Amino acid sequence: MGEGDGLDWRERQRRAVRAHAAADERRRAAERAEAAELVAGFVAEATRRGLATTRLVASDYAGRGRYRTRLTGWYVDRARSRAVDVDGRFHLLTVPGGLRARLFGAEPQPSPPPLIVGEGGRDGESVPLRTLLARRLDAGDTWP
């Protein structure tokens, strides 16, 4: 095997790695788009049904403190740790907490909705976003 063969092999490896990364990014972008579409559909349907919105509350990372937010929307899990606001943004309602948040309220930032909620979590429980949103719609205003 000559010196040129080694360079060719390394270049082929680099190209394969780049191609794999590009394909992975395309897959993630498609998943983000699909999830965003599900959330937008949820907001439209919740609004059409007249599903009552609520002022959303965030918890600190330890789960001990509760903090007011300026967000209005719907909790989509029974733990009230995930929500969709009226503008169609998905939120994880956990914040650092602290005195400032206690006095002025917390500002959880929207995050891209996952297609599988809870995937990779420590408790091992995961549920498709589509199922989670459908459950919330089916519960109507009886949601705890």
Secondary structure, DSSP 8 states (H G I E B T S, - for coil): --HHHHHHHHHHHHHHHHHHHHHHHHHHHHHHHHHHHHHHHHHHHHHHHT---EEEEEEETTS--EEEEEEEEEE-STTS-EEEETTS-EEE-EE---HHHHHH-----B----SEETTT-TT---EEHHHHHHHHHHHGGG--
